[in-house]
């Protein structure tokens, strides 16, 4: 812990300078912002900047719990505070506190989660505490943490690049529409990340014990489970997101069927990248994935800026460009994982089955446009239940289904 705190202290001046710079230039990154809105944006930036600066510190006890195979504790805490954060942000936005209120809720809930996990670490790990670190420990931790910091930047880009590009090219109107339309993406990506975080500590133990056969089975189960989660979440977003956004803030802020479909694909892409990234972290050699992540982020920005010189881009075009430019990362990361663990490629059957399910959901959702709302709700519910049933058998192998049902059965019996 001491080495981590010292490294954070070394990075603190850089974090502060970067945060202040982002806050200062934030209004200039969004096209057509008024002076009043610019002031609000800077307040939002300052509030969220506190979260950026403190995030590495509050993440230390979380990493400790993961390292001693008690990651389920931090996962439960993050899940609870994630749900509380989503509900609180929805409530704050509904009563009219605006983006400043939403940003305040986000940062406050993140701090509450950090305090909760810290208390869990003190109670669950006897040796957890502060002791002076040796120079060699700090140097080793610093070398690794530099790449970790860069990957954190890449992840932030994966989460917010579309928002930045839409703001820079179109202005606050498109940003507002995208923010509310993609709200479910942030929640779904968080749930998927927590799912992966709950599994990887056990995988790390198997890797450390050199249990190659067990590692192969665990990674196969992990990938099948994550693909199942991706397809289910994306299907739910395609079927219900218009109803959700319209009921929440009105149909004017809903981007449209085509844009919503692309955002659902971006959700799948984001979950896949982050889950494969978690698997690749087990190698403790993250330099290649960081370089690849920076490259595709740069490609997304350059692609949008280059095309704007020749054609008039729509919001959907920007989303498509971001999606296509990130595809190499979806191919490269699994190859890194397979190379390290000496695994074969992904199942073509599962990939085709997932695509067929999503295509079917898209067709049904398109046919429901303009129909009476209660018909849409009922039909969407039936379709979603069919998605759950079909993906459970199509995307999960028999052994994975048995292990998953056995795990659920044990949890139920334990209660």
N, C-alpha and C positions, 0 to 999 in steps of 0.2 A: 504493500500500500504506500509506503514511504517513497519508493522509486516512482510510482505512478503520480503521486502528488508533486514531486520535484519536477518531473517531466512536464506536467500540466503547468507548473509555475514558469518553466522555461518558455513554453508556448504561449503563455498568457499575454505578453506584449503583442505578439502577432495576432492573436485572437481579437484583442481590443482594437488594434489598428484596422483590421479587416472589418470588424463589426461597425466601427464608427464610419468607415468609408462607405460601407453598404447603406447605412442609415442616411448619410449625406446625399448619396447619389440615387437613392431609391426613387424619389419623385421624378428624376430625369430619365429613369428607365421605363416609365409608363407614358405613353403618348397622350397628349392633351389633358394633363392634370391641372386643375385650377389651384390657386394659391391655398385655399381653404383645405382642399383634399390633400395637397402636398404636406401641409402641417400634420394632418391626421396620419398620413403615411409614415412620416418621420417618427411619430409617437408609437405607431405599430412596430416600426423597425427597432426602436429602442427597447420596447417590451420584449419582443422576440429575441433581440440581441442578448439580453440577460440570459435567456434560455441557452443560447449558443455558447456563451462563455462558461456557464456553470454545468453544462451537460457532461463534459468529461469527468468532473468531480463526482456528480451524482451517479455516474455510470460505474465507478470503481466497485462499490459493494455488489452491484448487479453482476459484474464480471467475476467477483470472488464466489458468489453463490453458484454461478454456472460452473466454475472451475472445481468445486467440491461436490458436484452432482446434486445440488439443491436448487437448480435453476427453476424448478416448478414453483418455488416460493415467489421468486421475482416475476415469473410469468403470471401467477395469480394476481399479484399486486398490479402489474402493468395492465392486465385485462380489466380489472375492476376500475382503475383510474382512467383507462381508455374509454370505457363505457360512460363513466361519470363525466369525462371531458366532453364527449360527443353530445350528451344530453344537456350539459351546461352551456356549451357553445350554441346549440340549437335554441335554448331558452333565452340566452342573452341576445342573440340575433332577432328572435321573435319579438321581444319587448322593446327593441329599438336602440340598443347600446352600440350597434355598429361594429366595425372592424376592430376598434380599440378594445371594446369589451371582449370580443372573441379572442384577440391576441392575449389579453390579460388572463382569461380563463385557461388558455392553452399553457401559458408559462406557469401559472399557479398550480395547475394539476400536475405538470411535470415535476415541480418542486415537491409537491406532496408525495408523489410516487417515489422520488429520490429519498425522502425522509423515511417513508415506509420500508423501502428495501434496505436502507441503512440500519434501521432497528432490527430487521430480520437477520441481517448479517451479524450484528452484535450478539443476538440471541442464539443463532444457529451455528456459528463458527467460533470455536473457542479461541483460536489464535488471532482472530481478526482484531486489528488495532494498529497503532502507529509505532514503528521502531525506525531509527535512523538507517538509511540505506547505504550500502557500500558503493564506491565509485564504479566498479565493474557492473553491478546490477543496474545502476542508472544509465551507463553507457549502452548496455545491451537493450534495455527497455526503450531508450531514446531512439536507437536505430530502427527498431520495429515500429515504434509509435509514429515515426515520421510517415511511413507508408499507411498506417492506420488512419492518420489524420487526413491524408490525401484521399483515401477511400471514403471517409466521411463526407468530404467535399463532393465526391462523385455521387454518393447516395443522395445528398441534398439536391444535386443537379437532376438526378433521376426523378425525384419527387416534385420538383418545382420548375424545371426548365420550360415546360409548355406554358406555364403561367407567366414566366418572364418574357418569353417570346411573344405571346399574345398581348401582353401589356405594352411592350416596346413597339409592336407593329400596328396595333389596333386601338389601344387605349383602355380606360377603366371599364367601359361597357362590356367588352368581350371578356375581360378579367372577371367581372362579376358573374357573368353567365357561366364561365368555365368553373369558377370556384364552387358555385352551388351545384352545378351538374356533376362535378367530379368529387363531391363531398364523400360519397360512398366509397370512392377509390381509396381515399386516405384511411378510412376506417377499415376497409377490407384488407389493404396492404399491411396495416398494423396488426390485425388479427393473424394474418398469414405469417408475419415475421415472428410473432410470439409463439406460434405453432412450431416454427423451425427452431426457435431458441430453446424450446422445451425438449427437443429431440437431440440437438447437437452435443450437449455434455455427455450423454450416454455413448454417442458415437465416438467422441474424443477418447473416452475410456477404452473402448474396443480397439481404436487405432493405436493407443499407447501400449496395449497388451499384445499387439500384432496378431489379432484374431481376424485374419483376412476373410475367411468364409462368413463370419458373423458380420463383419463390416459390409461385405457385399450385400447380404440380405437386408441389413438395416438401411443402407442407402437406397436399395430398390424399394423398400417399404416407404421410406421418406419421400422419394420422388413420386411414387404413385399417389401417396396421400396428398402431396402438395398439388399435383396435377388435378386431382379430384376437387380440391378446394378452389383452384383457379377456375375450373369450368363451372362449378356451382355458383361461385361469387359473380362471375361474369354473366352467367345466365340470369341470375337474380337481378343484376343491374339492368340488363337489357329489358327484362319484363316489367320491373317495378319502379325504375328510377324516375320515369316521367310522372308517375302517380305521386311518388314521394316528393319530388321537387315542386310540383304544382300545388300539392296540398300544403307544403311548408311555406313557400315564398311566392307562389304564383307562376303561371305558365310563361310569363315574359322572360324569366331568367333561365328557362330550359333551352339548351342550345339546339335541340332537334334530334330526330331519330338517327340520322347518319353520324352526327358528331358523338352522340351517346354510344353508338356501336363502336366507334374508334376508341373512345375512352375505355370501354370495356376490354378491348384488345390491349390497350396500354396497361390496364390493370393486370391482365394475365402476364404480359411481358415483364412488368415490374416485380410481381411475385416470383416469377421464374428466375430473374436475375438475382434477386436477394436471397432466395433459397439456395441456388447453386453457389452463391457467394459464401453463404454460411458453411456449406460443405467444403468449399475450397479453403476456408480459414483453418481447417484442421491440419492442413499441410504446413502452416505457419510461414509460408512463402507467398506473400500476397502482392509482390511487386508487379508480376505480369498482369494480374487482373486490374490493378490500379492503372497501369499504363493503358490497357484496353479500354477501361471506363472513361479515362480522360480523352482518349482518341474519339470514341463515339459521341461524347458530349460535344467536343469541338466540331465534329462532323455535322451534328444536328444544327448548331448555331450557324456554321458556314453555309450549310445547305439552304437554310431559310433566307439568310441575308443575300446569298448569291441569286436565288430565284426571284427575290423581290425586285431585282434590277431589270428583269425581263418580263415578268408576268405579275398580274395583280392577285396576290394570294388571299384566299379565304381562311377562316379559322380552321375549317376542316382540313385544308391543305397543310397548314402548319402541324396539326396533330398527326397527319399521315407521314410527313417528312420526319418528324421525331420518331415515330414508330419504325419506319423503314431503316433509319440511320442507326437504330439500336439493335437491329436484328443480328449483326455480327457478334454482339456481346452474348446474345442468347445461344449462339452456336459455340463460341470460344470457351465460355466458362464451364459448360459440361465436359468439354474436351480436357480442360485442365484437371478437373476432378477425376475423370476416367483415367487419365495418364498417371496421376499420383496413386490411385487405388487399384490400378490395373483392371479396370472394368470395361465391359462392352458398352455399346451405344444404347440409346433409349428404344423402347418398344414402339415399332411403327404402328402396330395394331391400336395401341392406346392413343397415339397421336391422331390417327385417322378417325378413331371413334370420337375423340373429343371435338375434332373439327366438325364432324357430322352433327353432333349434338348442338353445338353452337350455331351451325347453319340452320338447323331446324328451329331453334329458338328465335333466330333473326327473322325467318320467314313467318312464323306464327305472330311474333310481335308486330311485324309490318302489316299483317292482315287485320290486326286488331285496332289499327289507327282509325279514328273517327267513329268507332262503335261506342254504344252507351257505356258509361263508366263502370256500372256494376257488371256488365258482361265482360269488360276488360279485366276487372279484378278477379272474377270467378275463373275466367279462362286462364289468366296468368297463374293463379294458384294451382290449378290442375296441371298446367304445363310445367311448373316448377317442381311439383311432386313427381311428375314423370321424369324430369331431369335427375332428381335425386336418386330415384330407383334405377334408371338406366345407367347413370355414371357409376353407381356403386358396383354394378356387375360388369360394366364395360371397361372401366378405367382401373379397377382394383383386381389383382390376381386372386385366385382362390385362397392362397396362403396369406395374402395381405388382408383379405376380408376376414379370415378366421382369426388372425392376430388382433385385428381391430375390434371385432365382436367380443373376443375374449377379454381384451382390455376394458371395454365398456362394461361387460358383465362383472368383472372383478370390482370395478369402481362402484357399481350399483350394490353389489353384495356387501362391500365394505361399509356402506352407509346404513 
